[in-house]
């Protein structure tokens, strides 16, 4: 799904990128990063489509997601001290 269609489904659900990210415990920057490639991964595209359809038919869904114990994704890309970008390098003396 392209990013414009994804945003359209979120809009139909009454959600911003930040609202969506909060509901599914994602970093909101991850959502906006999809705009660069104009491609949204299938699993998030399906979720947005279903949210839009539910809201379009007057069905509430947000309270269900808020009740779920969704574990947030671990932050990626952060480097440990003495390493570059988290890659598998040897430690640099610091």
C-alpha positions as CSV (number, residue, x, y, z in Angstrom):
1,X,0.0,0.0,0.0
2,X,1.3,3.5,-0.8
3,X,1.6,6.1,2.0
4,X,-1.2,8.3,0.6
5,X,-3.7,5.4,0.8
6,X,-2.5,4.5,4.3
7,X,-3.0,8.0,5.5
8,X,-6.4,8.0,3.9
9,X,-7.4,4.9,5.9
10,X,-6.1,6.5,9.1
11,X,-8.0,9.7,8.3
12,X,-11.2,7.7,7.8
13,X,-10.5,6.2,11.2
14,X,-10.1,9.7,12.7
15,X,-6.4,9.1,13.5
16,X,-3.3,11.0,13.0
17,X,0.1,9.3,12.5
18,X,0.8,9.9,16.2
19,X,-2.6,8.5,17.3
20,X,-2.0,5.3,15.2
21,X,1.6,5.0,16.6
22,X,0.3,5.4,20.2
23,X,-2.4,2.7,19.7
24,X,0.0,0.1,18.3
25,X,3.0,1.1,20.4
26,X,5.2,2.3,17.6
27,X,7.5,5.2,17.3
28,X,5.6,7.9,15.3
29,X,8.8,8.6,13.3
30,X,8.6,5.1,12.0
31,X,5.2,5.9,10.4
32,X,6.5,9.1,8.8
33,X,9.5,7.2,7.5
34,X,7.2,5.2,5.3
35,X,6.5,8.4,3.3
36,X,10.1,8.4,2.1
37,X,9.7,5.1,0.2
38,X,6.0,5.7,-0.4
39,X,5.4,2.1,0.9
40,X,3.8,0.9,4.1
41,X,4.5,-2.7,5.2
42,X,1.6,-5.0,4.6
43,X,0.8,-5.7,8.3
44,X,0.4,-1.9,9.1
45,X,-1.5,-1.4,5.9
46,X,-4.0,-4.1,6.9
47,X,-4.4,-2.6,10.4
48,X,-5.0,0.9,8.9
49,X,-7.5,-0.5,6.4
50,X,-9.5,-2.4,9.1
51,X,-9.5,0.7,11.4
52,X,-10.8,2.8,8.6
53,X,-13.5,0.3,7.8
54,X,-14.5,-0.1,11.4
55,X,-14.8,3.6,12.0
56,X,-16.6,4.1,8.6
57,X,-19.2,1.6,9.8
58,X,-19.6,3.3,13.2
59,X,-17.7,0.6,15.2
60,X,-15.5,1.6,18.1
61,X,-12.0,0.0,18.1
62,X,-9.7,2.3,20.0
63,X,-10.8,1.1,23.5
64,X,-9.9,-2.5,22.5
65,X,-6.4,-1.6,21.5
66,X,-5.9,0.5,24.6
67,X,-6.8,-2.5,26.8
68,X,-4.3,-4.7,25.1
69,X,-0.9,-5.2,26.6
70,X,1.2,-4.5,23.5
71,X,4.9,-4.5,24.1
72,X,6.6,-1.5,22.4
73,X,9.3,-2.3,19.8
74,X,12.8,-1.9,21.1
75,X,14.5,1.2,19.8
76,X,16.9,0.3,17.0
77,X,19.9,2.1,15.6
78,X,21.2,3.5,18.9
79,X,24.8,2.7,19.4
80,X,26.4,1.7,22.6
81,X,29.3,3.9,23.8
82,X,32.4,3.2,21.8
83,X,30.5,1.6,18.9
84,X,29.2,3.1,15.6
85,X,25.5,2.7,14.8
86,X,25.1,-0.5,16.8
87,X,27.0,-2.6,14.2
88,X,29.0,-5.6,15.3
89,X,32.3,-3.9,15.7
90,X,35.0,-4.2,18.3
91,X,35.0,-1.8,21.2
92,X,36.9,1.5,20.7
93,X,38.8,2.7,23.8
94,X,37.1,5.8,25.1
